[in-house]
Amino acid sequence: MEIPGKLVPQGAYSAFVPAPLPPVISWTPRLVGVLSEADRLIGRLAGEGGRLPNPHVLMRPFVRREAVLSSKIEGTQATLGELLAAEAGAVVERNPEDLREVGNYVIALEHGISRLKKLPLSVRLIRELHRKLMDGVRGQHAAPGEFRKTQNWIGKPGSTPATATFIPPPPGEVEPCLAAWEKFLHESSLPPLVTIALAHYQFEAIHPFLDGNGRVGRLLIALFLVERKILPAPLLYLSAFFEASRHDYYEGLRRVSEQGAWQEWLEYFLQGVARMSEDALSRATRINALLGEWRGRLAGLSTNSPLRVVDLIAVNPFLTIRGAATQLELAFTTVQRAIERLQQSGIVQQVSGAKRDRVYCAQALLDILEEPANLLPLTPP
């Protein structure tokens, strides 16, 4: 079995330097079947996503859901509801550091999507993503936007290089490894989903930053799918799949490095694409149906203010009168009456006890966003 790299002695330990991609892939019937299923389902998501009346509006709560789940893998405790409530102006009793870390993930992803209009997925772009991600948070000591100048390693808390489970390339090998990684991304003739599965493993194996590598690696998946026009908007994220199957995720990465187990890694990754495509399609369809039902309840009113508030709820199910008035450029009392109408129609409920700066929530919409993903495994092809 092909070992995808070499061990470089560094005194008391050896660091792993991955070989340039791509490896030799054995196109077994099972791998072809899993790729076919992933392609079919992400294609369906792309088709439905393109027909949705507001894929870019839907993108915003989906981005925030991904930010929470990706940060959770790194130990951050903030929930989606807390992040959305804080963005709407509510006072949230969560460690501000956690909210800042999740908020930075949103900023980094939105920055990446914007930059793809002018800049391809590249080493330069990942440095920009890292700078946004680590700005003003716990890992800020980890040189935001700068590749590491010292050796890092992966292991249990308190581990040393001698006891680590994985030691990435020495600092001097980081930039040559990334240059080869970028060349592969730009020149790969493999199916796109296989290309990003290989590139995700390779980025994690290089581990170019002192902190934030996992989050940047997960950002790259979403950005790749948009750059290659596989999806019209970043509606698909794998963090929920990686989090729910955390042991399999890390074991899959480890077995590639130690045994060259590419087939198992590709099958695992492609199953994630298939499962999360189904999940995203279900959520997007139900959210649009819910918004359509609410608009139907409000049809025929003498004012369109309640409908405009529903458009805000589509972006964030939490809102305050003051915040909505500012966003819609309407008078406070106009928005207050509109929200009262939404309350009467059972669309929003007040969720704060304050008389001033009341916070309202469209709980039915939040429930769809917060429900756990359905991650039943694929049946073998």
N, C-alpha and C positions, 0 to 999 in steps of 0.2 A: 504493500500500500504506500502511495506517494506521501512522504512527509513534507508539508508545505513550507519549509524553511530550514534554518540551521541554528544550532546553539553556539553562541559565541562566549568562550570563557572570560569571566570578569573577576578573576581572583577566587573568592570563596563561593561564587555562584556563576551560573551561565545565563545569558540573556537570549531570548528567542528573536531571530530576525526572519520575518516571513518572506518567502520567495515571491517574486512578482506574479501577479495574476495574468491569465487564468490558469487553473490547474487542468489536468486531463479529467474530463467528465465522462462517466460511463452512463449512457442514456438507457437505463433499465426501463422496462415497461412501467414499473411503479413510478419512477421519477417523471416519465413522460405523462403518465396519467394525472399525477398531482399538479404538474405544470399546466396541463390542459384545463383542469378544474379551476385553478387560480386565475388563469387567463379569462376563462368564461365568466367567472363571478366578478372580477374587477372590470371586465368589459361591460357587464350588465350595470354595475355601479356607475361607470362612466356615462353610459347611455341614459340611465335614469337621472343621474346628476345633471346632465346637460339639458334635460327636459324640465327639471324642477324650475319653478318660477323664480327662485331666489337662491341658487347654489352658493353665491358669495355671502348672502346673509346667513345662511345655515353654517357657512364655514366658520364664523366667529365663535359660536358656542362649541363647535367641534374642536376648534383649535384649543380652546380653554380646557376642554375635557382631556385632550391629549397632554396638555401641559401638566395637569394635575397627576395623571397616571404615570407619565414619564418621570416626574419629580418624586413620586411615591416610591419608585424603584430605588431611588437614591436615599430614601429615608425621610423625605419631607411629608408632613402630616396634613397639610391643608386639603380641604375638600373642595369639590367643584362649587357647591352651594356657597361656601365661604368666599371663594375667589369672585364669583359673580356678584354676590351681595356687596363685597368691598368695592368692586368696580362701579356698582350702582350708587355708592355713597353711604352704605350702611356701616355702622360701627360693628366690627367683627372681633370677637375675643380670641383670635388666633395669634400665635407668635408672628409678629410682623416680618421676621426673617423668613419664615416659611412662605408667606404670601409674596414676599419680594422675589424669592427664588422661582416660584411658579409664574409670577408676572413676567420675570425676565425671559422665561421660556417662550411665552406668548410673543414678547417683543422680538426675540431672536427669530422665531418662525416667520412672523410677519415681515421682518426685515429681509429674510432669505427669499420669500416669495416676491417681494418688490425688486430685489437685486437681480433675480433671474431674468428680468426684462433686459438687462444690460450685461450680465456677467454669467458665464456658465458655472455649473457646479465644479468647484475647483479648490485647491489649497488656499488660495486667497480668500474665497468665500467662507471656508470653514473657520479661518482665523477671525473674520468679522462676526460670525455666529458666536464663537466662543467669547469674544469681547462683550457682546450684548448679554450673553448668558451669565457671565461671572461679574458683571458690573455691580459693585456695592453689596455683595453677598458674602457668605462665610468663606467661600473659596477664593476671595479676591486676592489673597496672598499668592494664589496660583497663577499670577502673571496673565491677566485676561488678554486673549488674542496672541499670546506668545507661546511658541513650542518650548517644551521643557529642556532645561540645560542640565538636569540631574536625572539619575536613574529613578524610576518608579517601579512599583510592583503591586500585584494583586494577591490578597490573602486575608486571613481573619484579622480583626483588630489586634494591634500589637505585634503583628508578624514582622519579620525582617526578610531581606533578600534570601537568606539561607533557609527560611521556613515558608517562603511565599509559594502559592499555588501556580503563579504565572509571573514571569519577568519579561516585559516587552523589550524592544530593541534598546541598546545603549543610546544616549543622547545624540551622538554623532551619526547614527544610522537613521534618525527620525526623518530628516528632510529627504534623503535619497529614497527611503521607503514611500514617503508621501508623493514624491515626483512620479514614481512608478505606478502608484495607486491612481493618480490623476490621469496618467497616460492610458491606463486600462479603462477608466470611466469613459474617456472620450473616444476610444478606438474599439471598444468591445463590439463584436458582431454576434454575441450570444443573445438569446431572448432577454428583453429588458428586466423581467423579474428575476432571472438567474443572475444577470449582471449586478443588480443592487443587492441580492443576497450575498454574493461573493464580496462585493465592495464593503458591505456592512461588517462581515467577519474581519476583513483585512484592516479596516479602520480601528476596530476594537483591539486587534492584535498589535497594531502599531502604538496605540495609546499615546498620542502625541502631546497631550497636555497633562499638567500635574493634577488637574481636577476637571470634572465636567465631560469626560470622554464619552460616557454612556449616553448622556443627553444629546451631545452633538451627533453621535452615531445614529440616534433615533430621529433627530431632525433631518438628517441626510436622506432617510428613506422617503419621508413625505415630500421633500423638495425634489428628489429624483423623479417621483411619479408625476409631479406637475411639470418639471422641465421637459420630460419626454412626451408630454401631452397624453399620458396614459389616463389621467383624470383631468377634468376641466377646472377643478378646485381641490385643495387638500382636504378631501373627505375621508381618506383612509389612513389610519394610524395603527401601528402594531404594538404600542406600549401596553395596551390592555392584555393582549395575547402574551407578551413577554412576562408581564407581571403575574398573570394567572398560571403560567407554566414556567416560573422562574428557574426551578431546578433544571428543567429540560433545556432552557435557553443557555444557561451557563455551562451545562454539561456538553451541549452541542458545540459551543465555541471551543471548549477545552479539548474535545475529542478531535476536532479538526487540527488543532495545533500539535497534539501528541500523536495522533494516528492517521491524519489525513482523511478523516471521515467526512468527506465532502458530500457524499450522497445523502447521508442522514441529515446533515445540516440543511441542504437544499430542500429536502422533503419537509423538514420542520418549518422552515421559513415560508415555503409556498403554502403549507397548510394554514399558517397564520394569515397570509394574504387572503386566502379563500374565506376563512372564518370571519375575518374582520370586514371583508367586503360585504358579506351577507348582513353582518351586524350594522354597518353604516347605512346600507340600503334600507333596512328595516326602520332604523331610527329616522332617517331623512324622510321616508314616506309617511310615517306616523306623525312627525312634526308638521309636515305640510298639510296633512289631513286635519290635524287639530287646528292649525291656523285658519284653514278654510272654513271649518265649522264655526269658529269664533267670529270670523268676518260675516258669515251668514246670519249669526245672531244679531249682529249690529247693523245689518243692511236696512236701508230705508229711514235711517235717522236723519234729522234735519241738519246735522253737522257731521263732518268727517273726522272730527278730533278723536273720538274713540278708536276709529280705524287706524289713525296715525299712531296712537299709543300701542295698538296691537303690533304694528310694524316694529316698534322699539322692543317689545317683548320677544319678538322673533330673534332678536340679537342677544338679549339678556332677559331672562324671566323675572329678574328683580328690578324694581324701579322706585324712585321717589318722585313726588310731585315736582319739587324744585329741579331735580336732574332732568326729568322729562320735559319740563317747560323750557329749560335752556337748550336741550337738543332739538326740540321742535320749533323753537322760537315762537312760542305761544305764551299768553298771559297765564300766570299762576292759577287764577280762578278757572280759566278755561280748561286747563289740564286737570284740575281738581274735580271738576264736574265730569270730565271724560273718564277719570279713574273710578269715580262713584258709579258711573254707568257700567263699567267693566265689573265692578264688585256686584252690582245688582244682577248682572248676567252670569255670575259664577265663574268669571274668567280669572280674576285676581282676588287675593285675600290680603288683609293687612297682617304683617308678621312681626311688627315691632309694637311695643306698648306705648311708645312716645306719642304725645299729641303733636309735637313739632317734628318735622323731617320724618314723617311716617314712611316705613318701608313696606312695599307691597310685593307679592310674589304670585306668578302664574304657576302654581304647584304642579299642575298636570304636565306642563312642558318640562319643568325641572325633573320630574319623575322619569320622563323618557331619557333625558340626558344622563341621569345618575344611575339608572338601572345597570346591574352588572352585565357584561357581555355574555352572549351565549357561545361558549367555547367547546361545544361537543366536538370530539375529534372526527375527522373525515373517515369514512369507510375506505379501506384500501382499494385502489382501482383494480 
